[in-house]
């Protein structure tokens, strides 16, 4: 940082301290404060949506990998020729296809139609934040210079050129501040108004990608259902599990404890 830049930083910090103490008048712009509040709200929501969308994709990938590990383990339980051995093999093939579909179709489409657009929208916010910071710096400069003008008016200097020079510097600072302020008051509402039409296609793509992935998973798993004995439902399965569990408890090694 140059010496000139360092002096500006110190001057602005001093101005903020004096304003906090009530020793220097602070410009209040309610219109900008309201727009900045709306901007921060949008920024937080887009950031959250981007993170949660990425989290969804990561969760799906974790689920399909877990399914494959389960299928590998289940396949080892059944000896060749066992009644449900074929179903175990089919389940293994099914979850492999589901995982493959997640990596090729869901992952690619989801990134292109959902994550990338959200990432591009999120990338806009740093530019606005930089302009907001510049506006704040120029506002501090203006408030400081305006205060200097008032002091010279209240207590004139022996140098008659000081007041016109101070007024000129204050006017230049005001013009810079007002230019940035106008830009933000114009651009922030435009950005907020564009959020819905921009996100609509991504939301539609989100639903369609989830639908297709779940449809493929349903079809693949439904095919395995034909390998199970007819007439079994959840209640029958619970009864079978309870019966086998009771038989395990009756084993001598379990009964002795």
Secondary structure as UniProt FT lines:
FT   HELIX           3..20
FT   TURN            21..22
FT   HELIX           30..77
FT   TURN            80..81
FT   TURN            83..84
FT   HELIX           85..101
FT   HELIX           102..106
FT   HELIX           107..110
FT   HELIX           111..115
FT   HELIX           116..154
FT   HELIX           161..225
FT   TURN            226..227
FT   TURN            230..231
FT   HELIX           234..249
FT   HELIX           252..255
//
